[in-house]
Amino acid sequence: MDAIRTTKASQIRALAADGMATADIARQLGIRYQHAYHVLKRSGIDPKVVTASPPLPIPKRQPEKPPLPVSVLTEGGFAYAGLWSLSPTEDLITDFALPKEVGVYAFVKAGFAIYVGVATMGIAKRLYFYGRPGITQRTSQRLNAAIKEELRRAAMIEIYVAFPSDLEWNGLPVHGSAGLELGLIKRYALPWNMRSAG
């Protein structure tokens, strides 16, 4: 009986020396936690200090998304629609009348898209709310401030638009504009799109 206890005690001490936590030692040897705890305590090893666990796996780093050049937008069917500018009263305005159709829009700075969005109410109406956001429209307020800040720095923010067709999948409707917006967000780095970071 003493030989078995000595063997278990030496196993407990050896596993602790390898950095195994007291609870893990008890589990591995099929003994009570208290038994492992007392063996370590009598051996002069603080059982509370022996808490090393196996290293956590290093998460795979997501590959960085590439930027979205305006050339990719235009090759994919987007067309230039105008520029954002500031009125004398510091309101956001566009230099051309925007289309009223449902579609996807992109804000472009220095040749790269920085934001894409879908306008289910029509592009002109959606972009109107960026110029005059309501108090509950957080995205419109955030982009209103971002666009104004860029324009005050003398940056140009161009607007590109596209009108993808709606589709069908297994007899079910697929919204073309919503699908295009999400596809661009998932594939490209768009700094003003919150979902593009994830």
C-alpha positions in Angstrom: 0.0 0.0 0.0 2.8 2.4 0.9 4.5 1.7 -2.5 1.3 2.7 -4.3 1.1 5.9 -2.3 4.7 6.7 -3.0 4.3 6.0 -6.7 1.2 8.3 -6.8 2.9 11.0 -4.8 6.0 10.9 -7.1 3.6 11.1 -10.1 1.8 14.1 -8.6 5.1 15.8 -7.9 6.5 15.0 -11.4 3.3 16.3 -13.1 3.4 19.5 -11.0 7.1 20.0 -12.0 6.0 19.8 -15.6 3.7 22.7 -14.9 0.4 20.8 -14.8 -2.4 22.4 -12.7 -3.5 20.6 -9.5 -7.0 19.9 -10.9 -5.5 18.5 -14.1 -3.2 16.3 -12.1 -6.1 14.9 -10.1 -8.1 14.3 -13.3 -5.2 12.6 -15.1 -4.3 10.2 -12.2 -8.0 9.5 -11.4 -7.6 10.8 -7.8 -9.4 13.4 -5.7 -8.3 17.0 -6.0 -7.7 17.1 -2.2 -5.2 14.1 -2.4 -3.1 15.9 -5.1 -3.4 19.2 -3.2 -2.1 17.6 0.1 0.8 15.8 -1.6 2.0 19.0 -3.1 1.5 20.9 0.1 3.5 18.3 2.1 6.2 18.4 -0.5 6.7 22.1 -0.1 5.0 23.0 -3.5 2.3 25.6 -3.3 -0.6 23.9 -5.1 -2.2 27.3 -5.9 0.9 28.3 -7.8 0.8 25.2 -10.0 -1.8 26.5 -12.5 -0.1 26.2 -15.8 -2.5 25.0 -18.5 -1.7 23.8 -21.9 -1.0 26.8 -24.2 -4.1 28.0 -26.0 -4.0 27.6 -29.8 -3.0 30.7 -31.6 -5.9 31.9 -33.6 -5.4 32.0 -37.3 -5.0 35.5 -38.5 -7.5 36.6 -41.0 -5.9 37.6 -44.3 -6.1 41.4 -44.7 -8.7 42.5 -47.1 -7.5 44.5 -50.1 -8.7 48.0 -50.8 -11.4 48.5 -53.4 -10.1 50.6 -56.3 -12.6 52.7 -58.3 -11.5 50.8 -61.4 -12.9 47.6 -60.0 -16.2 49.5 -59.3 -16.4 50.9 -62.8 -15.5 47.6 -64.4 -18.2 46.0 -62.3 -20.9 48.4 -63.6 -20.7 51.4 -61.2 -21.0 54.8 -62.8 -19.9 58.2 -61.5 -22.8 60.2 -60.1 -21.3 63.3 -58.5 -19.3 64.9 -55.7 -20.0 65.7 -52.1 -19.4 69.4 -51.2 -20.1 71.8 -48.4 -22.6 74.6 -48.9 -21.8 78.1 -47.5 -23.9 77.1 -44.5 -21.8 73.9 -44.0 -24.5 71.6 -45.2 -23.6 68.5 -47.3 -24.7 68.8 -50.9 -24.0 67.0 -54.2 -23.1 68.7 -57.4 -25.6 66.7 -59.5 -29.1 65.5 -59.0 -28.8 61.9 -57.9 -30.8 59.0 -59.3 -34.1 58.1 -57.6 -33.8 54.3 -58.3 -33.0 51.6 -55.7 -29.3 50.7 -56.0 -25.9 50.6 -54.4 -23.7 53.6 -53.9 -20.0 54.0 -53.1 -18.1 56.9 -51.6 -14.6 57.2 -53.2 -11.6 59.1 -51.9 -8.3 59.3 -53.8 -9.2 56.5 -56.2 -10.5 53.9 -53.5 -13.9 53.2 -52.1 -14.2 54.0 -48.4 -17.8 53.2 -48.0 -20.6 51.3 -49.8 -24.2 51.2 -49.0 -27.5 50.0 -50.3 -30.4 52.4 -51.0 -33.6 50.5 -50.8 -35.6 53.8 -50.7 -33.7 55.1 -53.7 -30.3 56.6 -53.9 -31.3 60.3 -54.0 -33.5 59.9 -50.8 -30.8 57.8 -49.0 -28.0 60.3 -49.7 -30.3 63.2 -48.7 -30.3 61.8 -45.1 -26.5 61.9 -45.1 -26.7 65.6 -45.7 -29.5 66.2 -43.2 -29.5 63.2 -40.7 -32.3 62.8 -38.2 -31.6 62.6 -34.5 -32.1 58.8 -34.5 -30.1 58.1 -37.7 -26.7 57.1 -36.2 -25.1 55.9 -39.4 -26.2 59.0 -41.3 -24.9 61.2 -38.4 -21.5 59.4 -38.4 -21.0 59.6 -42.1 -22.2 63.2 -42.2 -19.4 64.1 -39.8 -16.8 62.0 -41.6 -17.6 63.5 -45.0 -17.6 67.0 -43.7 -14.2 66.4 -42.0 -12.7 65.1 -45.2 -14.1 68.0 -47.2 -12.7 70.6 -44.7 -9.3 69.0 -45.3 -9.8 69.6 -49.1 -10.3 66.0 -49.9 -12.7 65.1 -52.7 -15.4 62.5 -51.9 -16.9 61.1 -55.1 -20.2 59.2 -55.4 -20.5 56.1 -57.6 -23.8 54.2 -58.2 -24.9 50.8 -59.5 -28.3 49.2 -60.2 -27.9 45.4 -60.0 -30.9 43.3 -61.1 -32.9 41.3 -58.5 -32.4 37.6 -58.9 -34.0 34.3 -58.0 -32.6 31.4 -56.1 -34.5 28.1 -56.0 -37.7 30.0 -56.7 -37.0 32.6 -53.9 -36.3 36.3 -54.5 -32.8 37.7 -54.0 -32.4 41.4 -53.6 -29.6 42.3 -56.1 -28.6 45.6 -54.4 -28.4 44.2 -50.9 -26.4 41.2 -52.1 -23.9 43.4 -54.0 -23.4 45.7 -51.0 -22.8 42.7 -48.6 -20.4 41.0 -51.1 -18.3 44.2 -51.4 -18.2 44.6 -47.6 -17.1 41.0 -47.1 -14.4 41.1 -49.8 -12.8 44.5 -49.5 -11.4 46.8 -46.9 -13.9 49.7 -46.6 -12.8 51.9 -43.7 -16.1 53.7 -43.1 -18.2 50.4 -43.2 -18.4 49.1 -39.6 -19.1 45.5 -40.9 -16.0 45.5 -43.2 -13.8 45.2 -40.2 -15.3 41.9 -39.1 
